[in-house]
Amino acid sequence: MGYARRILISSSLFHGLNDAATVAVPMVFPILYAQRFLITSYSQMGLLSNFGLLTTLLFQVLVVHLYPKTEYRYLLGASFLGISLMLFLIPFSSSYLLFFLFYLLFRVFDSFYHTVGMAWVSRTHPRQAIDHAMGVQSGSGMFGVFLAFLTFGYLAQTSGWQFPLRAWAGICFLLGLMSFLLIRRLHFPKDGDGRVNATSWLGTARLIRRYIPGFLFGGASWAVTIYFAPSLLYHKFAIPMGRTGLFMAVWIGIGTVMTYLFGPISRRLGRTKAFKAGFAGASLALLAIGLSPKPSFAVAGLFIFGIFLFVIFPALQSSIGNKCPEIYQSQAFSLASNLQMLAGAVITLLSGFLSDHFGISAPFLAMGILGLAAFGLSELVLDSAGLASQDDPNRP
């Protein structure tokens, strides 16, 4: 098996377990809220998600600074071991404070892939293959989320909220071990010393500035859906937890298909048109979810949202891979992920308080309105950069 193929398969497995674990824990939130055990308000959910995302943001920056001195495979090993351990320990929480602490530690170990892992996929695939590679690794992350949603609701409904976390602890350990063994003997050249500093961060930010509205919207809308959509379905519309997990799985399944199809979509439409269609469509779908008077409308809006949202991520990731020199790619992917985390942290904190005061639909209405505003800003940025009328599939 070739060098690039091993890295892509390893990264896909790692991305799958990483993202599956990321959504498995928030699936517990609506169950605990309904039982009034550990979590008793939506604002407590907002605080958990906010501090969790900020923790990941901080440690992603630290990982980029640690990366030039540490082999990628060791970072991968520490990450999957820590994720598995924390999934096993969270069910032992006896208070909100302990649950909070375990969750923050979980987010620490969840801070590795979206910086160095994604950078290595980009580095090892030539420019004409980057759309395919980014689509595959992104789709694998989505497939992991699909499996987590599909299994978690039914397991929690039949066996209690602790069992699915422990089950996924074992699954993540096995997938992580497979990912590690695939690359354990590969050599990963390190960047030169001194490249990761304030100047390089600012230079990297300038390189990706035109994509910032998309990253902010993608991160915020993803976070609102992950942390509050299960509560919307479970609490407002009284959909059982098993079916709630199923509907979330279908949502992410649609997203998985869209990311795997991104290569052909990009070649046919061009990255810019695909990105713009995803941005506008996702914003309108969020409004539809928030305004839905019936569960069937909300579920349909969720599925339509999945069609559009998951075109945005590989479009932006491929654009970064083509735009940034190799020596800055780990910083570029870290900065992109951090923008998503920051947007998600802010919007989930606000969403908790909005939900307590105006109902669980409020975060989706607010996010739809903000999305349309951000889309308008993105159009202005593209126009000012001279990109709005370009339709080259190989251009951002």
Summary of the structure (lengths in Angstrom):
residues: 396
radius of gyration: 19.7
end to end distance: 31.2
largest distance: 57.2
contacts: 1509
relative contact order: 0.16
helix: 84%
strand: 0%
